[in-house]
Amino acid sequence: MKQVIHPGLISGTIEIPASKSDAQRAILCAALADGTSRLTGIGKSDDELAMLQAVRQMGAVIQNENAKQNSSLTTHTVSITGIKNIPENLELSAGESGLGLRLLTCISAAFDQKVRLTGRGSLLSRPMNFFDEVLPQFGAEVSTNKGFLSIEVKGPLKGRDTEVDGSLSSQFISGLLMALPKSETSSTLRVVDMKSGPYIQMTIHTLEQFGITIENEANVFHIAGNQNYRAADYSIESDWSSASYWLVAAAIGHPLVISGLNMRSLQADKELLKALMSAGCRLSIGEGAIRVDGSNLQAFEFDASDCPDLFPALVVLASKCNGITRIHGAKRLIHKESDRGTALQSEFGKMGLRIELEDDLMLIHGTGKLHGAEVDSHHDHRIAMCLGIAGTIASGNTILTNADSVSKSYPDFWKCFNRL
């Protein structure tokens, strides 16, 4: 799909869609619970649909109750009755969801059945050595394709005390935290070089809503065994990652009101508010809505090591700031839906923005000016959305190919964009 972006103002109120990250955790918790859970506010992103399909295949019973439609997005409510026994010879696909794959692999290893896990797109090139190295320590049988998909696992997991590497992704740790309560004995995880700690806290918070207790002291996690997931009524949060593009759009001059966000959220990407203030923005927050005044933008420095999904939006923000913006955490961008650092460097380079990558640091040479160009999303939803916002402040039209990649997290993005 090609999208033509014309320069000019976008304005109005935008309601932020469901967090696919929050939704995937909640769907899996509900599938593991005794009884029937009710989840409200689920979106229709590819990642959410893939997780719903996976737990259905595992034996959960899912019923759609109703859909809520407004001018910005569609959400729905589902009831999920938990898995009794997973079927034999089960094959699950996580689609292109790294989080989904990592959670499902760990959970599958908690059962005494062989499960094969697959995916598609960029997920095929993401390293999965963690499972080869760590799950056998807990008694699981694991086979991967030389550290890549597909994966075969067979449990059950057995609790133990061990040290694990958290440098590649917090999602592996979240998977263990969700699976190990089902083992018969307790475990202690000592996480070395833990990244994206807020996402691990988000996992612990969701687990608590479904009756699972994790004791956490710094980077050490104590997980009691033989715990039972409990059915719950759970409301999915709006997504700070998706909101980042609209918040930055407001910062670079578009009169927008962003609504529906939880200011007490544990989502890592809420840190965008700190980046906006570092760039000289003034924030007005109240009555469930955020407004951003970016009339005094300045180059800034920000550490995105724990929130690497903010990089695309931050590049757009930095393009409007005269001077060199420094963003730390660039090493976290390699194993995303694209090699996101080089993708940003390539596509924004076509629009006249110079980006340098120096080890873990991204340097953005903002001039306040971009020009229209033919650009590509690299099949990466976040690259597509940031280029859409960037095109509104460029001189001349921007033509974006593979614009439909937004379906991974925000299928209504272009509908909202065009309405505004």
N, C-alpha and C positions, 0 to 999 in steps of 0.2 A: 504494500500500500504506500502511495505517495501522499504527502500532505504539503500543501503550499501555505506558507506562513507569511502574511503581509505585515509590514511594519505599521504600528499604530497602537493606541491604547486599548487595553482590555479592562473592563470595569464591572462591578457588581458584587454580589455575595456568593461565596463558594462554600458548600458544605463538604467536608472532607470524608472520603470513603473509609470503610472498615480497614483496620490493620490486618493484613494477611498474616503477619507474624503472630499476632494475638489470636487470630482465628484458628490457625493451624494447631497451635498449642491446645486451645480449648476443645477443638474437634477431637483430637487424639485423647485428651483426658476424659471426655464424655464417652468415647468408645471403650475406654478401659474401665468405666465405672459400673457398679451394680445399680440397676434401675435405669430410669429415663431422665436425661438431662434436656434442658431447653436453652438453646443458644439464640440470642437476638442480635440483630445488626450484622449478620454475615453478608459479605459482599459476593461478587461473582467473578473474582479474578481467577486466572488459570491455576494459580497455586492453591487457592481455597478449594476449587472444584476437584483438583487432583487429590487433595487430602480427603475430601468427602468420599470420593470414589474408592480410595485405598481402604478406608475403615469399613466401608460397605462390603468390600471384598473379604475383609477379615472377619466379617460376621455381624457387624453392628447394623441395627435397623434404623434407617433414617427416614423421617417424614418432613416434608416441607409444609409449614403451617400457613404462612402468609408472606406476601411481599409488600414492601413499602417503597413507593415511587415518588420522587420529587424532581424538580427541574435539574438537579445536580447529579443524582445517583440513585441506584436501586439497591436496597438491602432486603434480607428476608430472615425469617425465623425458622429454625429447624429443631425438631426433637430427635434425640439420638439415644437409642436403647443399647446398652453396652454389650460387648462381645462375650459370648459364652465359651465357645471353643473355635479356634481358627481352623479352616479347612486344610486338608493335606494338599501338597503340591501347589502351594499358593505362590503366585507371581504378582508383585505389586509394582506399579510405576509411580514415581514421584513427579512425573512430567519434567519440568525444568527447575524444580524447586530444590535448592540446596538444603534449606531448613527442613523441608518435608522429607527428603531422602535421609538426612542424618537422624531425625527423630524416629522415622519408621524403621530404620535399620536397627537401632538400639532396642526399640520396643519389640521388634520381631525376634530378637535374640533372647527375649524373656520367655518365649514359648518353646515347648518341646515339640516343635514341628519345623521342618526345613522350609525356609522362605527365600525366594529369589527376588531381588530388588533391581529395578532398571530405571532409566530415565531417558531424556532426549536432549538435543541441542547442546548447549555449553556444559551441561551437567556431565556429559560423557568425557570431558577433558579435565574435570576437577579431581584432584587427588583424594583418594579414600584410604590411604595407608593407615590412618588412625585406627580403622576397624581391624585391619590385619594385626596391628601391634597391641591394641588394648583389649578388645573383646575376648580373645583367648585367655587373658589373665583372669577373667571372670567365668571361665569354664565354657564359653560358647565356641562352637565350630564356625570358622569363617573362611570363605574363599572369595577372592576378588580377581579381577582381570589385571594382574600385575599392578595392583594399587588403584585401579580405576573400575568403573562399572563394566559388567554387572557384578552384584554381590550376592552370595548365598550365605545365610546364617542359620544356625540351629542352636537353641538353648537347651535347658534353661540357664539363666545367669545365676552365678553363685557369688554372694557378697564377699568382699575382701577389702583390705586396706592397701591402697596403692597410690603412686604418683603418676599424673598424666600431664601431657603437654597441651597447653591451651593456646598456643601461639597462632595456629592456623585459623581457627574459628571457634567461637563460643558455642556454636550449634552442636558440636560433638559432645561438649560437656552437658548441655541441656538435654541431649538424648539420653545420656547416662543417668542424669538426675530423674528423668521420667521413668526409666526402665528399672533401675536398681531397687526401688521400693517394692517391686513385685518378687524379688528374690527372697529365699527363705531366711537368709542371714543378713546381718547388717554390713554396711560398707563405709569406708572413709576415703574420700578423694582429696588428694593434695594437688592443686592445679598450679603448674609452673608456667610463668609467662602468660598469664590469663589476659585475653583480649575481649573487648566488648562486654565487660562485666555487667553493665546495666541490663543486657539481654538475659544473662543468667539470673539476675534478680527478678526479672520479668517472669521467667520460667518458674521460679520458686513461688512467686505470688500466685500464679495461675494454679499450680499444684495445690496450694493451700485452699483455694476455693473448692477443690474437688477432694479434700480430706487427706491430702498427703503432706507430711511434715518433713522438712529438711532443716537441719541445724547448720548454720553457716558462721564461721569465724574467719574473716579475711578471705584467703583463698583455700580454705579447708572446709569440706562439706561432709557432714555426718548424716548418713542415710539409713534409717532403721529399715530392716527387712520385714517381709510379711505384712506390708500395709495394703489396705484396700482402698481403691478409688471409690468415691461417693458421688452419686448423681447430684447435679446442681443446676440452678438457673444462673446463667452467665451472660453478661452483656459485652459484646465485642467493642473494644475502643476504636475510635477514629485513628487514622494512621498519620503519625508525625512525618514519616518518610515522604508520603504523597503530599502532605501539606507544605513540605519544604519548597517546592517549586512555586506555589502560590504566594507563600510568605516572601520569597525572594522577588517574585514579580511585583509585589507591593513595594518592596524596598527600592526597586529600580524605577519606580515612578507610576505604576498602575494603581488606580484607585480601587482597591479590593478590600473586602471584609472577609476574613477567613473564620468559619464557624465550626463548632462541633468538637473541638479539641479539649482533651482532659489535661488541665494544668498540673494535676498530681500524677500524671502518667509516669511509669517507669521506663518507657521507651527511650532508647539511647538518643534518637534523633531529635528529641526535645531540646538538645544542646544547641540546635540551630539558633535559638533565641539569644544565647550568649554570643554566637558568631555575629548575629545582626547588630547587637549592641557594640561589639568590638569594631564593627565597620561604621559606627557613628549613627546607627538608626535609633529612633525613638519609638518605643512600643506602647500601644494603648490596649490594655487587656481588661475586658469586663463583659459580663452578661453573656458568656459563652462565645465571644467574638474577639478577634485580634485585628488590629490595624497597625500598619507600619509606616513610619515617616522616614524616608531615606533621602531627605533633601540635603544632608550634609555627609555624604558617603566619603570614606577614606580607606586606603589600603589597610589591611589588618593581618594579624597572625592568629592561627587557630590550630589546635591539636584535634584532629578527627580520627585518631587511632581507635577510639571506642565507638565511633559512629561513622564508618567509612562510606555509608550510603549517602552521606551529605555532600560528598565531593562534587557531584555534577551540579547541584544547585549552588554550591559555594563558588564554583567557577563562573557561573552567570553573574553572581553578585560581584565577584572580584573584577569582572570585565568592565564594570561601571565605576570602579574605584581607581582613580589615578595613582599610579605607583605600583610597587611590587607587593603582592599579597603572598604570604607564606603559609601553606597548609601542611601540617605534619600528619603522617600515617599513610603515605602513598603506597607503601609496600602491601597494604591490605587490599589494593585494587586489582591485583594480578588475576586472582581466581574468582572473578565475578562472572556475570553473564557475558561479559567481554573482558579483555585486558583493559580495564576501564581507564587507567591512567593514560595509556597510549591512545586509546580511542578519543578521549577528551582532547589530548594534544593534537591529534590529527584533524578532528572535525572543527574545533574552534580555530585551529590554524588556518583553515579554509576561509574563516570569517574574519581573519585579520588579528586574532588574539595569540600572542606568544605565550606558550606554556613550557616550562622546563621541569624535567624530572631528575632530581638529584638524590639517589638512594631513597630515603623515606620522606623526602621533602618535595612538594610541588610548589613551584614559583610561577605566579601568574602576573604578567606584565600588563596591568590594566591601563587603558587610555580613555575609557568612556565611550569608545566607538567600536562598532562591529559593522561588517558589510554582509549583505545577503550572498548566499552561495548554495551550491548543491552539496548537501551533506547526507550522511548515512548514520543510522542508529547502531550499527554493528549488531543488530538483533538484540539490543539491550534496552529494556524498558526505561531505565533511568537516563540513559543517553538521549533517547527519543524525547522525553519530557523536558529535559533541560534545553535541548536545541529548539524545542517549540517556544519556550519562554524567551530564549535568546533572540529568536527571529523577530520578535515583536519590537525590539529596539535596534535592529539592524537597518542600514540604509539599503533599500531594495528588498525584493522577495527572497525568501529562503525556501528551498525545495528539499524536503526531508524524505528519504526513501526508508523502507522498512519501518514506517511509523506505527504500524499495527502491533509492534512488539510491546506496546503499553498494556496489552491484555494480560500480561503476566501478573501485574499488581493493580492496575487502574484502568480497566476496560472502558470506562466512561470519560477518560481524560479528554479526548478530542471533542466529544460531545459537549463537555463543560467549556472547553477552550473556545469552541465556535460560538456557543451561546454568549459567552462573555465578550 
